[in-house]
Amino acid sequence: MGEKSAARAVKALAPRTVIPIHLGILPRSPLMRTGETPEGFSKRVRDAGLKTEVVILHEGESWTGQH
């Protein structure tokens, strides 16, 4: 799922928070590299006017949701 389709899913599901986990991963095969990033996805969510929080984790980070 790329940035565009992931943003559509966020719109349809309306979660409070999303964590993009596959965007930005560099596949071994150059044919599978898209250049799409978690930051690009976050921008699409903001540009769509969605209130969903996008949490971008970097290698080694973790996240604990607010209850």
PDBQT receptor file of N, H, CA, C and O in Angstrom, charges set to zero:
ATOM      1  N   MET A   1       0.853  -1.158   0.000  1.00  0.00    +0.000 N 
ATOM      2  CA  MET A   1       0.000   0.000   0.000  1.00  0.00    +0.000 C 
ATOM      3  C   MET A   1       0.906   1.230   0.000  1.00  0.00    +0.000 C 
ATOM      4  O   MET A   1       1.778   1.363   0.858  1.00  0.00    +0.000 OA
ATOM      5  N   GLY A   2       0.701   2.106  -0.944  1.00  0.00    +0.000 N 
ATOM      6  H   GLY A   2      -0.008   1.997  -1.641  1.00  0.00    +0.000 HD
ATOM      7  CA  GLY A   2       1.500   3.323  -1.022  1.00  0.00    +0.000 C 
ATOM      8  C   GLY A   2       0.876   4.465  -0.238  1.00  0.00    +0.000 C 
ATOM      9  O   GLY A   2      -0.135   4.298   0.444  1.00  0.00    +0.000 OA
ATOM     10  N   GLU A   3       1.505   5.636  -0.352  1.00  0.00    +0.000 N 
ATOM     11  H   GLU A   3       2.326   5.773  -0.905  1.00  0.00    +0.000 HD
ATOM     12  CA  GLU A   3       1.034   6.820   0.373  1.00  0.00    +0.000 C 
ATOM     13  C   GLU A   3      -0.424   7.138   0.070  1.00  0.00    +0.000 C 
ATOM     14  O   GLU A   3      -1.220   7.361   0.982  1.00  0.00    +0.000 OA
ATOM     15  N   LYS A   4      -0.770   7.157  -1.206  1.00  0.00    +0.000 N 
ATOM     16  H   LYS A   4      -0.123   6.976  -1.947  1.00  0.00    +0.000 HD
ATOM     17  CA  LYS A   4      -2.109   7.567  -1.629  1.00  0.00    +0.000 C 
ATOM     18  C   LYS A   4      -3.178   6.605  -1.111  1.00  0.00    +0.000 C 
ATOM     19  O   LYS A   4      -4.177   7.040  -0.538  1.00  0.00    +0.000 OA
ATOM     20  N   SER A   5      -2.974   5.299  -1.310  1.00  0.00    +0.000 N 
ATOM     21  H   SER A   5      -2.163   4.945  -1.775  1.00  0.00    +0.000 HD
ATOM     22  CA  SER A   5      -3.974   4.336  -0.866  1.00  0.00    +0.000 C 
ATOM     23  C   SER A   5      -4.017   4.243   0.665  1.00  0.00    +0.000 C 
ATOM     24  O   SER A   5      -5.077   3.995   1.239  1.00  0.00    +0.000 OA
ATOM     25  N   ALA A   6      -2.887   4.439   1.318  1.00  0.00    +0.000 N 
ATOM     26  H   ALA A   6      -2.026   4.641   0.853  1.00  0.00    +0.000 HD
ATOM     27  CA  ALA A   6      -2.876   4.433   2.786  1.00  0.00    +0.000 C 
ATOM     28  C   ALA A   6      -3.659   5.625   3.330  1.00  0.00    +0.000 C 
ATOM     29  O   ALA A   6      -4.378   5.493   4.321  1.00  0.00    +0.000 OA
ATOM     30  N   ALA A   7      -3.526   6.777   2.696  1.00  0.00    +0.000 N 
ATOM     31  H   ALA A   7      -2.942   6.884   1.891  1.00  0.00    +0.000 HD
ATOM     32  CA  ALA A   7      -4.289   7.958   3.118  1.00  0.00    +0.000 C 
ATOM     33  C   ALA A   7      -5.787   7.729   2.905  1.00  0.00    +0.000 C 
ATOM     34  O   ALA A   7      -6.603   8.159   3.721  1.00  0.00    +0.000 OA
ATOM     35  N   ARG A   8      -6.146   7.058   1.819  1.00  0.00    +0.000 N 
ATOM     36  H   ARG A   8      -5.483   6.709   1.156  1.00  0.00    +0.000 HD
ATOM     37  CA  ARG A   8      -7.564   6.729   1.589  1.00  0.00    +0.000 C 
ATOM     38  C   ARG A   8      -8.081   5.782   2.677  1.00  0.00    +0.000 C 
ATOM     39  O   ARG A   8      -9.217   5.917   3.132  1.00  0.00    +0.000 OA
ATOM     40  N   ALA A   9      -7.253   4.835   3.088  1.00  0.00    +0.000 N 
ATOM     41  H   ALA A   9      -6.330   4.725   2.719  1.00  0.00    +0.000 HD
ATOM     42  CA  ALA A   9      -7.645   3.908   4.155  1.00  0.00    +0.000 C 
ATOM     43  C   ALA A   9      -7.849   4.665   5.468  1.00  0.00    +0.000 C 
ATOM     44  O   ALA A   9      -8.789   4.381   6.210  1.00  0.00    +0.000 OA
ATOM     45  N   VAL A  10      -6.982   5.615   5.750  1.00  0.00    +0.000 N 
ATOM     46  H   VAL A  10      -6.219   5.846   5.147  1.00  0.00    +0.000 HD
ATOM     47  CA  VAL A  10      -7.130   6.424   6.964  1.00  0.00    +0.000 C 
ATOM     48  C   VAL A  10      -8.451   7.191   6.914  1.00  0.00    +0.000 C 
ATOM     49  O   VAL A  10      -9.163   7.282   7.914  1.00  0.00    +0.000 OA
ATOM     50  N   LYS A  11      -8.765   7.733   5.759  1.00  0.00    +0.000 N 
ATOM     51  H   LYS A  11      -8.186   7.660   4.946  1.00  0.00    +0.000 HD
ATOM     52  CA  LYS A  11     -10.024   8.472   5.613  1.00  0.00    +0.000 C 
ATOM     53  C   LYS A  11     -11.220   7.550   5.857  1.00  0.00    +0.000 C 
ATOM     54  O   LYS A  11     -12.176   7.936   6.529  1.00  0.00    +0.000 OA
ATOM     55  N   ALA A  12     -11.166   6.345   5.316  1.00  0.00    +0.000 N 
ATOM     56  H   ALA A  12     -10.389   6.031   4.770  1.00  0.00    +0.000 HD
ATOM     57  CA  ALA A  12     -12.273   5.405   5.444  1.00  0.00    +0.000 C 
ATOM     58  C   ALA A  12     -12.419   4.861   6.867  1.00  0.00    +0.000 C 
ATOM     59  O   ALA A  12     -13.537   4.684   7.351  1.00  0.00    +0.000 OA
ATOM     60  N   LEU A  13     -11.302   4.597   7.533  1.00  0.00    +0.000 N 
ATOM     61  H   LEU A  13     -10.394   4.741   7.139  1.00  0.00    +0.000 HD
ATOM     62  CA  LEU A  13     -11.339   3.972   8.852  1.00  0.00    +0.000 C 
ATOM     63  C   LEU A  13     -11.374   4.976  10.009  1.00  0.00    +0.000 C 
ATOM     64  O   LEU A  13     -11.847   4.656  11.100  1.00  0.00    +0.000 OA
ATOM     65  N   ALA A  14     -10.875   6.182   9.766  1.00  0.00    +0.000 N 
ATOM     66  H   ALA A  14     -10.491   6.441   8.880  1.00  0.00    +0.000 HD
ATOM     67  CA  ALA A  14     -10.849   7.265  10.759  1.00  0.00    +0.000 C 
ATOM     68  C   ALA A  14     -10.238   6.860  12.106  1.00  0.00    +0.000 C 
ATOM     69  O   ALA A  14     -10.856   7.072  13.149  1.00  0.00    +0.000 OA
ATOM     70  N   PRO A  15      -9.033   6.280  12.097  1.00  0.00    +0.000 N 
ATOM     71  CA  PRO A  15      -8.392   5.946  13.375  1.00  0.00    +0.000 C 
ATOM     72  C   PRO A  15      -7.878   7.217  14.056  1.00  0.00    +0.000 C 
ATOM     73  O   PRO A  15      -7.698   8.245  13.403  1.00  0.00    +0.000 OA
ATOM     74  N   ARG A  16      -7.646   7.145  15.354  1.00  0.00    +0.000 N 
ATOM     75  H   ARG A  16      -7.792   6.310  15.885  1.00  0.00    +0.000 HD
ATOM     76  CA  ARG A  16      -7.067   8.293  16.076  1.00  0.00    +0.000 C 
ATOM     77  C   ARG A  16      -5.597   8.465  15.709  1.00  0.00    +0.000 C 
ATOM     78  O   ARG A  16      -5.102   9.585  15.580  1.00  0.00    +0.000 OA
ATOM     79  N   THR A  17      -4.909   7.338  15.544  1.00  0.00    +0.000 N 
ATOM     80  H   THR A  17      -5.311   6.428  15.649  1.00  0.00    +0.000 HD
ATOM     81  CA  THR A  17      -3.465   7.345  15.301  1.00  0.00    +0.000 C 
ATOM     82  C   THR A  17      -3.113   6.276  14.285  1.00  0.00    +0.000 C 
ATOM     83  O   THR A  17      -3.704   5.196  14.284  1.00  0.00    +0.000 OA
ATOM     84  N   VAL A  18      -2.149   6.571  13.416  1.00  0.00    +0.000 N 
ATOM     85  H   VAL A  18      -1.669   7.448  13.416  1.00  0.00    +0.000 HD
ATOM     86  CA  VAL A  18      -1.586   5.567  12.515  1.00  0.00    +0.000 C 
ATOM     87  C   VAL A  18      -0.069   5.633  12.602  1.00  0.00    +0.000 C 
ATOM     88  O   VAL A  18       0.513   6.691  12.841  1.00  0.00    +0.000 OA
ATOM     89  N   ILE A  19       0.556   4.480  12.403  1.00  0.00    +0.000 N 
ATOM     90  H   ILE A  19       0.084   3.621  12.209  1.00  0.00    +0.000 HD
ATOM     91  CA  ILE A  19       2.013   4.400  12.386  1.00  0.00    +0.000 C 
ATOM     92  C   ILE A  19       2.405   3.726  11.082  1.00  0.00    +0.000 C 
ATOM     93  O   ILE A  19       2.235   2.515  10.940  1.00  0.00    +0.000 OA
ATOM     94  N   PRO A  20       2.930   4.493  10.122  1.00  0.00    +0.000 N 
ATOM     95  CA  PRO A  20       3.335   3.876   8.855  1.00  0.00    +0.000 C 
ATOM     96  C   PRO A  20       4.579   3.020   9.076  1.00  0.00    +0.000 C 
ATOM     97  O   PRO A  20       5.620   3.524   9.498  1.00  0.00    +0.000 OA
ATOM     98  N   ILE A  21       4.469   1.730   8.790  1.00  0.00    +0.000 N 
ATOM     99  H   ILE A  21       3.624   1.320   8.447  1.00  0.00    +0.000 HD
ATOM    100  CA  ILE A  21       5.588   0.837   9.093  1.00  0.00    +0.000 C 
ATOM    101  C   ILE A  21       6.296   0.291   7.865  1.00  0.00    +0.000 C 
ATOM    102  O   ILE A  21       7.391  -0.258   7.991  1.00  0.00    +0.000 OA
ATOM    103  N   HIS A  22       5.706   0.422   6.679  1.00  0.00    +0.000 N 
ATOM    104  H   HIS A  22       4.816   0.868   6.577  1.00  0.00    +0.000 HD
ATOM    105  CA  HIS A  22       6.348  -0.133   5.497  1.00  0.00    +0.000 C 
ATOM    106  C   HIS A  22       6.914   0.938   4.575  1.00  0.00    +0.000 C 
ATOM    107  O   HIS A  22       7.842   0.666   3.814  1.00  0.00    +0.000 OA
ATOM    108  N   LEU A  23       6.378   2.134   4.629  1.00  0.00    +0.000 N 
ATOM    109  H   LEU A  23       5.624   2.356   5.248  1.00  0.00    +0.000 HD
ATOM    110  CA  LEU A  23       6.903   3.200   3.774  1.00  0.00    +0.000 C 
ATOM    111  C   LEU A  23       8.310   3.567   4.229  1.00  0.00    +0.000 C 
ATOM    112  O   LEU A  23       8.583   3.643   5.427  1.00  0.00    +0.000 OA
ATOM    113  N   GLY A  24       9.183   3.789   3.281  1.00  0.00    +0.000 N 
ATOM    114  H   GLY A  24       8.961   3.727   2.308  1.00  0.00    +0.000 HD
ATOM    115  CA  GLY A  24      10.546   4.171   3.616  1.00  0.00    +0.000 C 
ATOM    116  C   GLY A  24      11.500   3.004   3.748  1.00  0.00    +0.000 C 
ATOM    117  O   GLY A  24      12.706   3.207   3.888  1.00  0.00    +0.000 OA
ATOM    118  N   ILE A  25      10.981   1.777   3.707  1.00  0.00    +0.000 N 
ATOM    119  H   ILE A  25      10.001   1.612   3.594  1.00  0.00    +0.000 HD
ATOM    120  CA  ILE A  25      11.845   0.599   3.747  1.00  0.00    +0.000 C 
ATOM    121  C   ILE A  25      12.445   0.424   2.358  1.00  0.00    +0.000 C 
ATOM    122  O   ILE A  25      11.726   0.489   1.360  1.00  0.00    +0.000 OA
ATOM    123  N   LEU A  26      13.721   0.210   2.285  1.00  0.00    +0.000 N 
ATOM    124  H   LEU A  26      14.305   0.158   3.096  1.00  0.00    +0.000 HD
ATOM    125  CA  LEU A  26      14.399   0.071   0.996  1.00  0.00    +0.000 C 
ATOM    126  C   LEU A  26      14.461  -1.403   0.594  1.00  0.00    +0.000 C 
ATOM    127  O   LEU A  26      15.302  -2.147   1.097  1.00  0.00    +0.000 OA
ATOM    128  N   PRO A  27      13.567  -1.830  -0.316  1.00  0.00    +0.000 N 
ATOM    129  CA  PRO A  27      13.609  -3.224  -0.772  1.00  0.00    +0.000 C 
ATOM    130  C   PRO A  27      14.919  -3.536  -1.488  1.00  0.00    +0.000 C 
ATOM    131  O   PRO A  27      15.563  -2.644  -2.040  1.00  0.00    +0.000 OA
ATOM    132  N   ARG A  28      15.297  -4.779  -1.474  1.00  0.00    +0.000 N 
ATOM    133  H   ARG A  28      14.774  -5.503  -1.026  1.00  0.00    +0.000 HD
ATOM    134  CA  ARG A  28      16.528  -5.184  -2.163  1.00  0.00    +0.000 C 
ATOM    135  C   ARG A  28      16.442  -4.930  -3.658  1.00  0.00    +0.000 C 
ATOM    136  O   ARG A  28      17.405  -4.482  -4.280  1.00  0.00    +0.000 OA
ATOM    137  N   SER A  29      15.290  -5.217  -4.224  1.00  0.00    +0.000 N 
ATOM    138  H   SER A  29      14.507  -5.581  -3.720  1.00  0.00    +0.000 HD
ATOM    139  CA  SER A  29      15.131  -5.059  -5.672  1.00  0.00    +0.000 C 
ATOM    140  C   SER A  29      14.844  -3.605  -6.034  1.00  0.00    +0.000 C 
ATOM    141  O   SER A  29      13.885  -3.026  -5.525  1.00  0.00    +0.000 OA
ATOM    142  N   PRO A  30      15.656  -3.004  -6.903  1.00  0.00    +0.000 N 
ATOM    143  CA  PRO A  30      15.401  -1.632  -7.339  1.00  0.00    +0.000 C 
ATOM    144  C   PRO A  30      14.038  -1.467  -8.004  1.00  0.00    +0.000 C 
ATOM    145  O   PRO A  30      13.483  -0.368  -8.012  1.00  0.00    +0.000 OA
ATOM    146  N   LEU A  31      13.493  -2.550  -8.562  1.00  0.00    +0.000 N 
ATOM    147  H   LEU A  31      13.944  -3.443  -8.556  1.00  0.00    +0.000 HD
ATOM    148  CA  LEU A  31      12.188  -2.479  -9.221  1.00  0.00    +0.000 C 
ATOM    149  C   LEU A  31      11.056  -2.231  -8.228  1.00  0.00    +0.000 C 
ATOM    150  O   LEU A  31       9.985  -1.763  -8.614  1.00  0.00    +0.000 OA
ATOM    151  N   MET A  32      11.284  -2.542  -6.959  1.00  0.00    +0.000 N 
ATOM    152  H   MET A  32      12.154  -2.922  -6.645  1.00  0.00    +0.000 HD
ATOM    153  CA  MET A  32      10.241  -2.377  -5.944  1.00  0.00    +0.000 C 
ATOM    154  C   MET A  32      10.378  -1.071  -5.166  1.00  0.00    +0.000 C 
ATOM    155  O   MET A  32       9.545  -0.776  -4.308  1.00  0.00    +0.000 OA
ATOM    156  N   ARG A  33      11.405  -0.294  -5.451  1.00  0.00    +0.000 N 
ATOM    157  H   ARG A  33      12.081  -0.533  -6.148  1.00  0.00    +0.000 HD
ATOM    158  CA  ARG A  33      11.622   0.968  -4.736  1.00  0.00    +0.000 C 
ATOM    159  C   ARG A  33      10.725   2.055  -5.321  1.00  0.00    +0.000 C 
ATOM    160  O   ARG A  33      10.720   2.291  -6.530  1.00  0.00    +0.000 OA
ATOM    161  N   THR A  34       9.974   2.705  -4.453  1.00  0.00    +0.000 N 
ATOM    162  H   THR A  34       9.978   2.513  -3.471  1.00  0.00    +0.000 HD
ATOM    163  CA  THR A  34       8.989   3.682  -4.926  1.00  0.00    +0.000 C 
ATOM    164  C   THR A  34       9.347   5.127  -4.609  1.00  0.00    +0.000 C 
ATOM    165  O   THR A  34       8.859   6.041  -5.273  1.00  0.00    +0.000 OA
ATOM    166  N   GLY A  35      10.174   5.346  -3.626  1.00  0.00    +0.000 N 
ATOM    167  H   GLY A  35      10.571   4.604  -3.086  1.00  0.00    +0.000 HD
ATOM    168  CA  GLY A  35      10.481   6.720  -3.221  1.00  0.00    +0.000 C 
ATOM    169  C   GLY A  35       9.419   7.289  -2.289  1.00  0.00    +0.000 C 
ATOM    170  O   GLY A  35       9.533   8.437  -1.859  1.00  0.00    +0.000 OA
ATOM    171  N   GLU A  36       8.387   6.509  -1.967  1.00  0.00    +0.000 N 
ATOM    172  H   GLU A  36       8.294   5.576  -2.316  1.00  0.00    +0.000 HD
ATOM    173  CA  GLU A  36       7.359   6.979  -1.039  1.00  0.00    +0.000 C 
ATOM    174  C   GLU A  36       7.892   6.880   0.385  1.00  0.00    +0.000 C 
ATOM    175  O   GLU A  36       8.633   5.955   0.717  1.00  0.00    +0.000 OA
ATOM    176  N   THR A  37       7.509   7.837   1.219  1.00  0.00    +0.000 N 
ATOM    177  H   THR A  37       6.907   8.588   0.949  1.00  0.00    +0.000 HD
ATOM    178  CA  THR A  37       8.070   7.929   2.566  1.00  0.00    +0.000 C 
ATOM    179  C   THR A  37       6.972   8.106   3.613  1.00  0.00    +0.000 C 
ATOM    180  O   THR A  37       5.852   8.494   3.282  1.00  0.00    +0.000 OA
ATOM    181  N   PRO A  38       7.292   7.824   4.864  1.00  0.00    +0.000 N 
ATOM    182  CA  PRO A  38       6.334   8.117   5.935  1.00  0.00    +0.000 C 
ATOM    183  C   PRO A  38       5.982   9.606   5.986  1.00  0.00    +0.000 C 
ATOM    184  O   PRO A  38       4.839   9.967   6.265  1.00  0.00    +0.000 OA
ATOM    185  N   GLU A  39       6.955  10.455   5.718  1.00  0.00    +0.000 N 
ATOM    186  H   GLU A  39       7.884  10.162   5.492  1.00  0.00    +0.000 HD
ATOM    187  CA  GLU A  39       6.704  11.898   5.728  1.00  0.00    +0.000 C 
ATOM    188  C   GLU A  39       5.734  12.298   4.613  1.00  0.00    +0.000 C 
ATOM    189  O   GLU A  39       4.874  13.157   4.808  1.00  0.00    +0.000 OA
ATOM    190  N   GLY A  40       5.881  11.670   3.453  1.00  0.00    +0.000 N 
ATOM    191  H   GLY A  40       6.579  10.973   3.295  1.00  0.00    +0.000 HD
ATOM    192  CA  GLY A  40       4.959  11.935   2.346  1.00  0.00    +0.000 C 
ATOM    193  C   GLY A  40       3.551  11.487   2.685  1.00  0.00    +0.000 C 
ATOM    194  O   GLY A  40       2.581  12.168   2.353  1.00  0.00    +0.000 OA
ATOM    195  N   PHE A  41       3.436  10.343   3.346  1.00  0.00    +0.000 N 
ATOM    196  H   PHE A  41       4.225   9.790   3.615  1.00  0.00    +0.000 HD
ATOM    197  CA  PHE A  41       2.136   9.850   3.791  1.00  0.00    +0.000 C 
ATOM    198  C   PHE A  41       1.523  10.817   4.801  1.00  0.00    +0.000 C 
ATOM    199  O   PHE A  41       0.340  11.147   4.715  1.00  0.00    +0.000 OA
ATOM    200  N   SER A  42       2.327  11.264   5.750  1.00  0.00    +0.000 N 
ATOM    201  H   SER A  42       3.288  10.995   5.820  1.00  0.00    +0.000 HD
ATOM    202  CA  SER A  42       1.849  12.203   6.760  1.00  0.00    +0.000 C 
ATOM    203  C   SER A  42       1.322  13.477   6.112  1.00  0.00    +0.000 C 
ATOM    204  O   SER A  42       0.287  14.006   6.517  1.00  0.00    +0.000 OA
ATOM    205  N   LYS A  43       2.031  13.962   5.114  1.00  0.00    +0.000 N 
ATOM    206  H   LYS A  43       2.872  13.532   4.785  1.00  0.00    +0.000 HD
ATOM    207  CA  LYS A  43       1.597  15.165   4.397  1.00  0.00    +0.000 C 
ATOM    208  C   LYS A  43       0.266  14.923   3.684  1.00  0.00    +0.000 C 
ATOM    209  O   LYS A  43      -0.605  15.793   3.687  1.00  0.00    +0.000 OA
ATOM    210  N   ARG A  44       0.107  13.765   3.083  1.00  0.00    +0.000 N 
ATOM    211  H   ARG A  44       0.814  13.059   3.080  1.00  0.00    +0.000 HD
ATOM    212  CA  ARG A  44      -1.171  13.445   2.412  1.00  0.00    +0.000 C 
ATOM    213  C   ARG A  44      -2.326  13.424   3.415  1.00  0.00    +0.000 C 
ATOM    214  O   ARG A  44      -3.422  13.894   3.111  1.00  0.00    +0.000 OA
ATOM    215  N   VAL A  45      -2.081  12.883   4.599  1.00  0.00    +0.000 N 
ATOM    216  H   VAL A  45      -1.191  12.501   4.846  1.00  0.00    +0.000 HD
ATOM    217  CA  VAL A  45      -3.118  12.845   5.634  1.00  0.00    +0.000 C 
ATOM    218  C   VAL A  45      -3.477  14.272   6.051  1.00  0.00    +0.000 C 
ATOM    219  O   VAL A  45      -4.655  14.612   6.163  1.00  0.00    +0.000 OA
ATOM    220  N   ARG A  46      -2.464  15.100   6.277  1.00  0.00    +0.000 N 
ATOM    221  H   ARG A  46      -1.507  14.824   6.186  1.00  0.00    +0.000 HD
ATOM    222  CA  ARG A  46      -2.719  16.509   6.654  1.00  0.00    +0.000 C 
ATOM    223  C   ARG A  46      -3.435  17.252   5.538  1.00  0.00    +0.000 C 
ATOM    224  O   ARG A  46      -4.400  17.974   5.788  1.00  0.00    +0.000 OA
ATOM    225  N   ASP A  47      -2.963  17.076   4.302  1.00  0.00    +0.000 N 
ATOM    226  H   ASP A  47      -2.179  16.490   4.099  1.00  0.00    +0.000 HD
ATOM    227  CA  ASP A  47      -3.564  17.775   3.160  1.00  0.00    +0.000 C 
ATOM    228  C   ASP A  47      -5.021  17.373   2.939  1.00  0.00    +0.000 C 
ATOM    229  O   ASP A  47      -5.810  18.154   2.407  1.00  0.00    +0.000 OA
ATOM    230  N   ALA A  48      -5.375  16.159   3.347  1.00  0.00    +0.000 N 
ATOM    231  H   ALA A  48      -4.735  15.524   3.779  1.00  0.00    +0.000 HD
ATOM    232  CA  ALA A  48      -6.752  15.692   3.220  1.00  0.00    +0.000 C 
ATOM    233  C   ALA A  48      -7.634  16.246   4.337  1.00  0.00    +0.000 C 
ATOM    234  O   ALA A  48      -8.845  16.031   4.344  1.00  0.00    +0.000 OA
ATOM    235  N   GLY A  49      -7.019  16.961   5.280  1.00  0.00    +0.000 N 
ATOM    236  H   GLY A  49      -6.034  17.136   5.274  1.00  0.00    +0.000 HD
ATOM    237  CA  GLY A  49      -7.777  17.553   6.376  1.00  0.00    +0.000 C 
ATOM    238  C   GLY A  49      -8.208  16.547   7.436  1.00  0.00    +0.000 C 
ATOM    239  O   GLY A  49      -9.138  16.806   8.200  1.00  0.00    +0.000 OA
ATOM    240  N   LEU A  50      -7.537  15.402   7.483  1.00  0.00    +0.000 N 
ATOM    241  H   LEU A  50      -6.782  15.191   6.862  1.00  0.00    +0.000 HD
ATOM    242  CA  LEU A  50      -7.895  14.365   8.449  1.00  0.00    +0.000 C 
ATOM    243  C   LEU A  50      -7.286  14.680   9.817  1.00  0.00    +0.000 C 
ATOM    244  O   LEU A  50      -6.194  15.243   9.899  1.00  0.00    +0.000 OA
ATOM    245  N   LYS A  51      -7.978  14.323  10.863  1.00  0.00    +0.000 N 
ATOM    246  H   LYS A  51      -8.865  13.866  10.796  1.00  0.00    +0.000 HD
ATOM    247  CA  LYS A  51      -7.531  14.612  12.223  1.00  0.00    +0.000 C 
ATOM    248  C   LYS A  51      -6.674  13.493  12.817  1.00  0.00    +0.000 C 
ATOM    249  O   LYS A  51      -6.230  13.593  13.961  1.00  0.00    +0.000 OA
ATOM    250  N   THR A  52      -6.444  12.451  12.061  1.00  0.00    +0.000 N 
ATOM    251  H   THR A  52      -6.805  12.369  11.132  1.00  0.00    +0.000 HD
ATOM    252  CA  THR A  52      -5.651  11.319  12.522  1.00  0.00    +0.000 C 
ATOM    253  C   THR A  52      -4.211  11.746  12.773  1.00  0.00    +0.000 C 
ATOM    254  O   THR A  52      -3.604  12.429  11.949  1.00  0.00    +0.000 OA
ATOM    255  N   GLU A  53      -3.671  11.339  13.916  1.00  0.00    +0.000 N 
ATOM    256  H   GLU A  53      -4.164  10.783  14.586  1.00  0.00    +0.000 HD
ATOM    257  CA  GLU A  53      -2.273  11.613  14.234  1.00  0.00    +0.000 C 
ATOM    258  C   GLU A  53      -1.402  10.578  13.521  1.00  0.00    +0.000 C 
ATOM    259  O   GLU A  53      -1.667   9.379  13.605  1.00  0.00    +0.000 OA
ATOM    260  N   VAL A  54      -0.381  11.032  12.830  1.00  0.00    +0.000 N 
ATOM    261  H   VAL A  54      -0.165  12.006  12.762  1.00  0.00    +0.000 HD
ATOM    262  CA  VAL A  54       0.567  10.132  12.179  1.00  0.00    +0.000 C 
ATOM    263  C   VAL A  54       1.841  10.130  13.030  1.00  0.00    +0.000 C 
ATOM    264  O   VAL A  54       2.493  11.161  13.194  1.00  0.00    +0.000 OA
ATOM    265  N   VAL A  55       2.178   8.968  13.559  1.00  0.00    +0.000 N 
ATOM    266  H   VAL A  55       1.648   8.131  13.426  1.00  0.00    +0.000 HD
ATOM    267  CA  VAL A  55       3.374   8.811  14.388  1.00  0.00    +0.000 C 
ATOM    268  C   VAL A  55       4.433   8.120  13.537  1.00  0.00    +0.000 C 
ATOM    269  O   VAL A  55       4.251   6.981  13.106  1.00  0.00    +0.000 OA
ATOM    270  N   ILE A  56       5.529   8.811  13.304  1.00  0.00    +0.000 N 
ATOM    271  H   ILE A  56       5.677   9.736  13.654  1.00  0.00    +0.000 HD
ATOM    272  CA  ILE A  56       6.622   8.246  12.511  1.00  0.00    +0.000 C 
ATOM    273  C   ILE A  56       7.712   7.778  13.464  1.00  0.00    +0.000 C 
ATOM    274  O   ILE A  56       8.342   8.579  14.155  1.00  0.00    +0.000 OA
ATOM    275  N   LEU A  57       7.922   6.472  13.488  1.00  0.00    +0.000 N 
ATOM    276  H   LEU A  57       7.411   5.821  12.927  1.00  0.00    +0.000 HD
ATOM    277  CA  LEU A  57       8.959   5.900  14.339  1.00  0.00    +0.000 C 
ATOM    278  C   LEU A  57      10.230   5.687  13.525  1.00  0.00    +0.000 C 
ATOM    279  O   LEU A  57      10.186   5.315  12.353  1.00  0.00    +0.000 OA
ATOM    280  N   HIS A  58      11.345   5.929  14.169  1.00  0.00    +0.000 N 
ATOM    281  H   HIS A  58      11.381   6.231  15.122  1.00  0.00    +0.000 HD
ATOM    282  CA  HIS A  58      12.641   5.677  13.539  1.00  0.00    +0.000 C 
ATOM    283  C   HIS A  58      13.214   4.398  14.127  1.00  0.00    +0.000 C 
ATOM    284  O   HIS A  58      12.773   3.941  15.182  1.00  0.00    +0.000 OA
ATOM    285  N   GLU A  59      14.173   3.834  13.459  1.00  0.00    +0.000 N 
ATOM    286  H   GLU A  59      14.530   4.205  12.602  1.00  0.00    +0.000 HD
ATOM    287  CA  GLU A  59      14.740   2.548  13.870  1.00  0.00    +0.000 C 
ATOM    288  C   GLU A  59      15.065   2.543  15.358  1.00  0.00    +0.000 C 
ATOM    289  O   GLU A  59      15.760   3.426  15.861  1.00  0.00    +0.000 OA
ATOM    290  N   GLY A  60      14.549   1.532  16.051  1.00  0.00    +0.000 N 
ATOM    291  H   GLY A  60      13.984   0.815  15.643  1.00  0.00    +0.000 HD
ATOM    292  CA  GLY A  60      14.817   1.372  17.481  1.00  0.00    +0.000 C 
ATOM    293  C   GLY A  60      13.811   2.069  18.389  1.00  0.00    +0.000 C 
ATOM    294  O   GLY A  60      13.813   1.832  19.597  1.00  0.00    +0.000 OA
ATOM    295  N   GLU A  61      12.952   2.923  17.837  1.00  0.00    +0.000 N 
ATOM    296  H   GLU A  61      12.951   3.115  16.856  1.00  0.00    +0.000 HD
ATOM    297  CA  GLU A  61      11.959   3.626  18.645  1.00  0.00    +0.000 C 
ATOM    298  C   GLU A  61      10.724   2.755  18.860  1.00  0.00    +0.000 C 
ATOM    299  O   GLU A  61      10.448   1.831  18.095  1.00  0.00    +0.000 OA
ATOM    300  N   SER A  62      10.003   3.073  19.908  1.00  0.00    +0.000 N 
ATOM    301  H   SER A  62      10.228   3.823  20.529  1.00  0.00    +0.000 HD
ATOM    302  CA  SER A  62       8.719   2.421  20.168  1.00  0.00    +0.000 C 
ATOM    303  C   SER A  62       7.708   3.498  20.525  1.00  0.00    +0.000 C 
ATOM    304  O   SER A  62       8.068   4.655  20.742  1.00  0.00    +0.000 OA
ATOM    305  N   TRP A  63       6.461   3.114  20.584  1.00  0.00    +0.000 N 
ATOM    306  H   TRP A  63       6.169   2.174  20.408  1.00  0.00    +0.000 HD
ATOM    307  CA  TRP A  63       5.390   4.061  20.865  1.00  0.00    +0.000 C 
ATOM    308  C   TRP A  63       4.386   3.412  21.792  1.00  0.00    +0.000 C 
ATOM    309  O   TRP A  63       4.020   2.251  21.609  1.00  0.00    +0.000 OA
ATOM    310  N   THR A  64       3.947   4.149  22.773  1.00  0.00    +0.000 N 
ATOM    311  H   THR A  64       4.245   5.093  22.922  1.00  0.00    +0.000 HD
ATOM    312  CA  THR A  64       2.894   3.688  23.677  1.00  0.00    +0.000 C 
ATOM    313  C   THR A  64       1.747   4.659  23.514  1.00  0.00    +0.000 C 
ATOM    314  O   THR A  64       1.907   5.857  23.747  1.00  0.00    +0.000 OA
ATOM    315  N   GLY A  65       0.608   4.161  23.122  1.00  0.00    +0.000 N 
ATOM    316  H   GLY A  65       0.478   3.188  22.933  1.00  0.00    +0.000 HD
ATOM    317  CA  GLY A  65      -0.548   5.014  22.867  1.00  0.00    +0.000 C 
ATOM    318  C   GLY A  65      -1.089   5.654  24.126  1.00  0.00    +0.000 C 
ATOM    319  O   GLY A  65      -0.934   5.128  25.229  1.00  0.00    +0.000 OA
ATOM    320  N   GLN A  66      -1.721   6.789  23.944  1.00  0.00    +0.000 N 
ATOM    321  H   GLN A  66      -1.847   7.216  23.049  1.00  0.00    +0.000 HD
ATOM    322  CA  GLN A  66      -2.388   7.478  25.034  1.00  0.00    +0.000 C 
ATOM    323  C   GLN A  66      -3.748   6.825  25.261  1.00  0.00    +0.000 C 
ATOM    324  O   GLN A  66      -4.508   6.656  24.308  1.00  0.00    +0.000 OA
ATOM    325  N   HIS A  67      -4.065   6.463  26.470  1.00  0.00    +0.000 N 
ATOM    326  H   HIS A  67      -3.447   6.600  27.244  1.00  0.00    +0.000 HD
ATOM    327  CA  HIS A  67      -5.350   5.808  26.772  1.00  0.00    +0.000 C 
ATOM    328  C   HIS A  67      -6.291   6.789  27.402  1.00  0.00    +0.000 C 
ATOM    329  O   HIS A  67      -7.423   6.434  27.730  1.00  0.00    +0.000 OA
TER     330      HIS A  67
